[in-house]
Amino acid sequence: MLRARNAFLLLPLLLTPASDSGPTGSMALDDLAWLNGTWRSEAEDGSFMEETWSAARGDAMCGMLRNAGAHGAVNLYELMSIELDGPALPQTDADGPIIPGQARGGAPQRLVLRVRHFNRGLDPWKSEAEAPLTMQVVSVTENQFLLEAPEREFPRTASYTREGDTLTVQLKAAQETGRQLKFSLKRVSQ
């Protein structure tokens, strides 16, 4: 039976925003289940982009992207994770099980996207030698999640949006530069 104390712990999971920038969804990894699977775009010249996401397990889900130029020569790889970020949790305490997503001291864990880029031959990008590109997930809805990295020039914001079997990824710089990258992929497997 669920203890009254544990029932009250669920409420902050649903009401705690991940950012002061606006309203958010529930911010649980399971809310990103729609992202699972392989998404691809292909051109007649043999170029393609393919992104694959695993189902969430534990406190993370993993993804990979590969991009190929004309005739299918791969020129870019990305290794990605979406993780619960914050203090590690014990499995239980004196009052019973700890509810995932609630950190010690009542502070919520937050979802974070981390990305490492590699050129052909798995040659890592020098710009990420010290740390991966990291973006805070600030909103999760049924078909979209939004990310921010206010300290970065590019990407400053990003969005993943699903419409049916199409996944659109948009990366934007700070408004001053107007730089952006947008691509759409079709689901090929789940």
C-alpha angles and dihedrals in degrees: 000000000000111000118231090241091057093047090058090050090063093062096067090052090063098039105038113099118218092219139020089234096089149300121330140191125247094292096217122143090232088063087068094059089112088069093061116114139036124312123189145178122193135187131205092250090064096258116136145167121212129183123185127189127191123217116268113269126174107339099330149049123208132217140181134196131195125188125194131191127214115329091019100283105157112229104166138038128184127195111199139182134185106203141174101248124202140064116346115254130228114228094236141003133196091287097050138266121006113233112237113247095035113101127205113288092026096283111139122237115238133218114247130185115214122188134186119191126210132186122219110305089034090277103167121231110257090220088067097044093112100037141350123262101271128196129179116232103232101174137022124186134164093280107012145048127193128207136195137196103175093180093058128083093208126048096017092159134012137184136197112200128180122203109176107304094344124097116196119194119193126186121189134188127216110299092252093070100034091210114154142162124205130178137166128213132190122227111250100171142000 
